[in-house]
């Protein structure tokens, strides 16, 4: 038995119900150690699972603590316009120290609630007699409550209106731009079985306490504490761990096989820098700087240097005019003042389409291009998520390219790369692309 198992067996009677938090508090285990012990004891038939339940908590983020101290963007914009009068969104962003997308999202919420409006001079102004929306006031109360309760709120402790607001602002992953992070915790209860009683008595008779040392460290030697310590016994007859020869990483091997198949289908590979500017990552794709669609790309900003030296012309002027008034595209544009400084902000690329945008000006017609692109977004690291991932990006150019061509390539990709036996086209709905 491992000392982690021994301590549990000696600490709890037969029939007792234990769980992770109880064992951590009683025995001082580090998080994860109790689950190791449970799995070993389950395998030996000394405990059994007796209950399982899931609880949702909301943890305040660093941004949430900032909101609790200074006020949310909606509160601060409301207060500024109320005290100093109407102002353009770019002016509000500059005076409050927000990014334009933050001001745009906040104004959108206040406008939808009937609190603010855009006047004839395209300035944000208060609707006469309007007050802060209930959602903003409720969020303020939730932030204050979380600060008092060590930053954590139990879902069951919230009333329906508070819970509705919380669910609209909290995120499970990528919560860097949210005031709360969703944390789901599963509580599993285990019952000590009768066989554990016999093992417990045997341990007592042998004088095993679970405090035995399993390794001789430099600190133990220096202090001389080994002289009064008891060491765990070892079975030197156990076979050593099997040595496994090196091999290719399975995921890298898969990516290489995808590349080989796409090249065999006539595609040419493109690549680019992992560090990109906001211009190429979002602005060149005509995603406005204030649009909530940019919130889904929880990017990593580069600390030093913070900005690119310049953005190539005529791309910068062309994209800026298209954002502001449509430029030569025939569109009306987004009707806002394009921030030429913000567009130079350096980030780790969050999507593969940035390479397609850079490839288009120099692409051959006809031509077929692809990239297997490493991208980065903030995510909570767990068994199925990392902060970096790969996207497959492709473009096909030609005089006679149509929707039929696209569907044909998608089917070919599904069959040749994914090994599909049957292909079905299903429409997708992406609300974050709406204006």
C-alpha positions in Angstrom: 0.0 0.0 0.0 1.1 3.5 -0.8 1.3 6.0 2.2 -1.5 7.9 0.7 -3.7 4.8 0.9 -2.5 3.9 4.4 -3.4 7.3 5.9 -6.9 7.1 4.5 -7.4 3.6 5.9 -6.1 4.5 9.3 -8.1 7.8 9.5 -11.6 6.6 8.6 -13.8 3.8 10.0 -15.6 1.1 8.0 -18.8 2.6 6.5 -17.6 6.2 6.6 -18.3 8.2 3.5 -15.4 10.4 2.2 -14.7 12.7 -0.7 -11.9 14.7 -2.1 -12.4 17.9 -0.1 -12.8 16.0 3.2 -9.6 14.1 2.7 -7.6 17.2 1.6 -8.8 19.1 4.7 -8.3 16.2 7.2 -5.0 14.8 5.9 -3.4 17.8 4.2 -3.2 16.1 0.8 -2.2 18.3 -2.2 -5.0 18.6 -4.9 -4.9 15.4 -7.0 -3.3 13.2 -4.4 -6.6 12.1 -2.9 -7.9 11.0 -6.3 -4.7 8.9 -6.8 -5.4 7.2 -3.5 -9.1 6.7 -4.3 -8.2 5.0 -7.6 -5.8 2.6 -6.0 -8.2 1.7 -3.1 -11.0 1.2 -5.7 -8.8 -1.2 -7.6 -8.1 -3.2 -4.4 -11.8 -3.3 -3.5 -11.4 -1.5 -0.2 -13.7 1.4 -1.1 -16.7 1.8 -3.5 -18.2 4.8 -5.2 -21.5 5.7 -3.4 -22.6 9.1 -4.8 -21.8 11.5 -7.6 -23.0 15.1 -8.1 -21.9 18.1 -10.0 -21.8 21.7 -8.8 -21.2 24.9 -10.8 -19.3 27.8 -9.3 -18.4 31.2 -10.7 -14.9 32.5 -9.9 -14.1 36.2 -10.3 -11.3 36.9 -12.7 -8.6 39.7 -12.5 -10.8 41.7 -14.9 -13.8 41.2 -12.6 -11.8 42.5 -9.7 -10.9 45.5 -11.7 -14.6 46.1 -12.5 -15.4 45.7 -8.8 -12.9 48.4 -8.0 -13.4 50.9 -10.8 -16.8 49.9 -12.3 -17.7 48.0 -15.4 -17.3 49.7 -18.9 -21.0 50.3 -19.0 -21.0 52.1 -15.6 -18.0 54.2 -16.5 -19.2 55.2 -19.9 -22.7 56.1 -18.4 -21.1 58.2 -15.7 -18.7 60.0 -18.0 -21.4 60.9 -20.6 -23.8 61.9 -17.8 -21.2 64.2 -16.2 -19.4 65.6 -19.3 -22.0 65.2 -22.1 -22.1 63.3 -25.4 -18.8 62.0 -26.9 -17.7 59.9 -29.8 -16.8 56.2 -29.1 -13.2 56.8 -30.0 -13.1 59.7 -27.5 -14.6 57.6 -24.8 -12.1 54.8 -25.4 -9.2 57.3 -25.2 -10.5 59.0 -22.0 -11.3 55.8 -20.2 -8.3 53.8 -21.4 -10.4 51.1 -23.1 -9.9 49.4 -26.4 -12.4 50.4 -29.0 -14.0 47.0 -29.1 -14.7 47.2 -25.3 -16.4 50.6 -25.8 -18.3 49.3 -28.8 -19.7 46.3 -26.9 -20.6 48.4 -23.8 -22.3 51.0 -26.0 -24.2 48.3 -27.8 -25.6 46.9 -24.5 -26.6 50.4 -23.2 -28.2 51.2 -26.6 -30.1 48.0 -26.7 -31.4 48.7 -23.1 -32.6 52.1 -24.2 -30.2 54.0 -22.0 -27.9 55.5 -24.7 -28.2 56.5 -28.3 -26.1 57.9 -31.1 -27.0 61.6 -31.9 -26.8 63.4 -35.2 -23.1 64.0 -34.7 -22.5 60.3 -34.2 -21.8 60.9 -30.5 -22.9 58.6 -27.7 -25.5 60.4 -25.6 -27.9 59.5 -22.8 -31.6 59.0 -23.5 -33.5 61.5 -21.4 -34.5 60.1 -18.0 -32.8 56.8 -18.6 -30.9 55.0 -15.8 -28.4 52.2 -15.8 -29.9 48.9 -17.1 -30.8 46.4 -14.5 -28.2 44.0 -15.9 -25.4 46.4 -15.1 -26.7 47.0 -11.6 -27.1 43.2 -11.0 -23.5 42.6 -12.3 -22.2 45.2 -9.9 -23.9 43.4 -7.0 -22.5 40.1 -8.1 -19.0 41.5 -8.2 -19.3 43.0 -4.7 -20.7 39.7 -3.4 -17.9 37.7 -5.0 -15.2 39.9 -3.4 -16.7 39.3 0.0 -16.9 35.5 -0.5 -13.2 35.0 -1.5 -14.0 35.4 -5.2 -16.3 32.4 -5.6 -20.1 32.2 -6.0 -22.1 29.0 -5.9 -24.7 28.7 -8.6 -27.3 27.5 -6.1 -26.9 30.7 -4.1 -28.0 33.0 -6.9 -31.6 34.1 -7.6 -33.0 33.7 -11.1 -32.3 37.3 -12.3 -28.7 37.2 -10.9 -28.2 33.7 -12.5 -29.4 35.0 -15.9 -26.9 37.9 -15.8 -24.1 35.6 -14.6 -24.6 33.2 -17.4 -24.5 36.0 -19.9 -21.1 37.3 -18.8 -19.3 34.2 -17.4 -17.2 32.0 -19.6 -16.0 28.4 -19.2 -12.9 28.8 -21.3 -11.1 31.9 -22.5 -12.3 34.0 -19.6 -9.6 36.5 -19.8 -12.0 39.2 -21.1 -14.9 38.2 -18.8 -15.5 39.2 -15.1 -16.3 35.6 -14.1 -15.0 32.1 -15.0 -17.3 29.1 -14.9 -15.9 26.2 -12.9 -17.7 22.9 -12.8 -16.7 20.6 -9.9 -17.8 17.1 -9.5 -18.2 15.7 -6.0 -17.7 11.9 -5.8 -18.4 10.1 -2.5 -16.8 6.9 -1.5 -17.7 4.4 1.2 -15.1 2.5 3.2 -15.8 -1.3 2.8 -15.6 -4.0 5.5 -12.4 -5.5 3.9 -10.7 -2.2 4.6 -11.3 -2.9 8.3 -9.1 -6.0 8.2 -6.4 -4.2 6.4 -6.6 -1.4 8.9 -6.0 -3.8 11.8 -3.1 -5.4 10.0 -1.4 -2.0 9.4 -1.7 -1.2 13.1 -0.2 -4.5 14.1 2.7 -3.9 11.8 3.2 -0.4 13.1 2.7 1.2 9.6 1.6 4.8 9.9 1.8 6.1 6.4 4.6 8.5 7.5 7.3 6.2 6.2 9.9 7.8 3.9 10.0 6.6 0.3 13.2 8.4 -0.8 16.5 9.6 0.7 16.9 13.3 -0.2 19.8 15.8 0.2 17.8 17.7 2.8 17.3 14.5 4.9 21.0 13.7 4.8 22.0 17.3 5.7 19.6 17.5 8.7 20.4 13.9 9.8 16.6 13.2 10.2 17.1 9.8 8.5 18.5 8.5 11.8 15.1 8.6 13.5 13.0 7.9 10.4 11.4 4.7 9.1 11.7 3.9 5.4 9.3 2.0 3.2 10.3 -1.5 2.3 11.1 -2.2 -1.4 10.7 -5.4 -3.4 13.9 -5.7 -5.4 12.5 -8.7 -7.3 10.0 -6.5 -9.2 10.9 -6.2 -12.9 12.1 -2.7 -14.0 9.9 -0.5 -16.1 10.0 -1.4 -19.8 12.0 0.9 -22.0 10.0 2.1 -25.1 12.0 3.2 -28.1 11.5 6.6 -29.6 8.8 7.2 -32.2 7.1 10.1 -34.0 4.5 12.1 -32.2 1.1 10.7 -33.4 -0.3 14.2 -33.9 2.7 15.4 -35.9 2.5 12.2 -37.9 -1.1 13.0 -38.6 -0.4 16.6 -39.7 2.3 15.4 -42.1 -0.1 12.9 -43.6 -2.7 15.7 -44.2 0.0 17.8 -45.9 1.1 14.9 -48.1 -2.5 14.3 -49.2 -3.2 18.0 -50.0 0.0 18.3 -52.0 -1.0 15.2 -54.0 -4.3 16.9 -54.7 -2.5 19.8 -56.4 -2.4 22.3 -53.5 0.6 24.5 -52.7 1.5 25.1 -49.1 1.8 28.6 -47.6 3.1 29.6 -44.2 3.8 32.8 -42.1 4.8 34.3 -38.8 3.2 33.2 -35.6 3.5 36.8 -34.3 1.1 39.0 -36.3 -0.4 42.4 -36.1 -4.1 43.1 -35.3 -4.2 44.4 -38.9 -3.6 41.1 -40.5 -5.3 39.0 -37.8 -8.6 40.9 -37.9 -8.7 44.3 -39.6 -7.7 42.9 -43.0 -10.6 40.5 -42.7 -12.9 43.5 -42.3 -13.8 42.7 -38.7 -14.4 46.1 -37.1 -12.2 47.1 -34.2 -15.2 47.4 -31.8 -17.1 44.3 -32.9 -18.0 41.7 -30.4 -16.9 39.0 -32.9 -13.4 39.8 -31.8 -14.2 38.8 -28.3 -14.1 35.1 -29.3 -10.5 35.4 -30.3 -9.0 35.6 -26.8 -5.5 36.5 -28.1 -2.1 36.6 -26.4 -0.6 40.1 -26.7 3.1 40.5 -27.1 4.7 42.4 -24.2 7.9 43.6 -26.0 7.8 44.9 -28.6 4.1 45.9 -28.3 3.6 47.3 -31.8 4.8 46.6 -35.4 6.9 49.3 -36.9 4.6 49.8 -39.8 1.8 48.3 -41.8 2.5 47.9 -45.6 0.9 50.3 -47.9 -1.4 50.5 -49.9 -3.0 47.7 -47.7 -3.3 49.9 -44.6 -5.0 52.9 -46.3 -7.2 50.6 -48.4 -8.4 48.6 -45.3 -8.8 51.7 -43.2 -11.0 53.5 -45.7 -13.1 50.4 -46.3 -13.7 50.2 -42.5 -14.6 53.9 -42.2 -16.7 54.5 -45.3 -16.5 51.5 -47.6 -13.6 52.9 -49.7 -13.7 51.6 -53.2 -15.5 48.4 -52.3 -19.1 49.7 -52.9 -19.9 49.0 -49.2 -21.0 51.7 -46.7 -18.2 50.5 -44.3 -18.5 50.3 -40.6 -18.8 54.1 -40.2 -16.3 54.6 -37.4 -12.8 56.2 -37.1 -10.2 53.4 -37.8 -7.5 53.3 -35.1 -4.2 53.1 -37.0 -2.2 52.7 -33.8 -4.3 49.8 -32.4 -4.0 48.0 -35.8 -0.2 47.7 -35.2 -0.6 45.9 -31.9 1.4 42.6 -32.0 -0.3 39.3 -31.0 0.1 35.6 -31.4 -2.1 34.8 -34.4 -5.5 33.5 -33.3 -6.7 32.1 -36.7 -5.4 30.7 -39.9 -7.3 33.0 -42.2 -4.6 35.6 -41.6 -2.3 33.6 -44.0 -5.0 33.5 -46.7 -5.4 37.3 -46.5 -1.6 37.7 -46.9 -1.5 35.1 -49.8 -4.3 36.6 -51.9 -2.3 39.7 -53.2 0.5 37.4 -54.5 -1.5 34.3 -55.4 -1.5 32.9 -59.0 -4.7 32.5 -60.9 -5.7 29.7 -61.3 -4.1 28.4 -58.1 -4.8 26.2 -55.0 -3.2 27.0 -51.7 -3.4 25.5 -48.2 -1.8 25.9 -44.8 -1.8 23.9 -41.6 -1.5 26.8 -39.2 -0.5 26.8 -35.5 -2.8 29.3 -33.7 -3.0 30.6 -30.2 -6.0 31.5 -28.0 -6.4 31.7 -24.3 -7.9 28.5 -23.0 -8.1 26.6 -19.7 -5.6 23.7 -20.1 -7.1 20.3 -19.5 -7.1 16.8 -20.9 -8.6 18.0 -24.2 -7.5 21.7 -24.5 -4.3 23.6 -24.8 -3.5 27.3 -25.5 -2.3 26.4 -29.0 -4.0 24.4 -31.8 -3.8 23.8 -35.5 -6.2 25.0 -38.2 -6.3 23.9 -41.8 -6.8 26.9 -44.1 -7.2 26.7 -47.9 -8.1 29.0 -50.8 -8.9 28.1 -54.5 -8.7 30.8 -57.2 -9.8 30.7 -60.8 -12.0 32.4 -63.4 -14.7 29.7 -63.3 -14.7 29.0 -59.5 -18.2 28.7 -58.0 -20.1 27.3 -55.1 -20.2 24.0 -56.9 -16.3 24.0 -57.0 -16.3 24.6 -53.2 -18.6 21.8 -52.5 -16.6 19.5 -54.7 -13.3 20.3 -52.9 -15.0 19.9 -49.5 -16.2 16.4 -50.6 -12.8 15.5 -51.9 -11.2 16.7 -48.6 -13.7 14.7 -46.6 -13.0 11.5 -48.6 -9.3 11.8 -49.2 -8.2 13.3 -45.9 -10.8 12.4 -43.3 -11.6 9.0 -44.9 -15.4 9.7 -45.0 -17.6 7.1 -46.7 -20.6 9.4 -47.1 -20.7 13.2 -47.3 -23.6 15.4 -46.4 -23.8 19.2 -46.5 -25.4 20.9 -43.6 -25.8 24.7 -43.2 -24.1 26.3 -40.3 -25.2 29.3 -38.2 -22.6 31.7 -36.8 -24.3 34.5 -34.9 -21.0 36.2 -34.0 -20.6 37.2 -37.7 -23.7 39.3 -37.7 -23.3 43.1 -37.7 
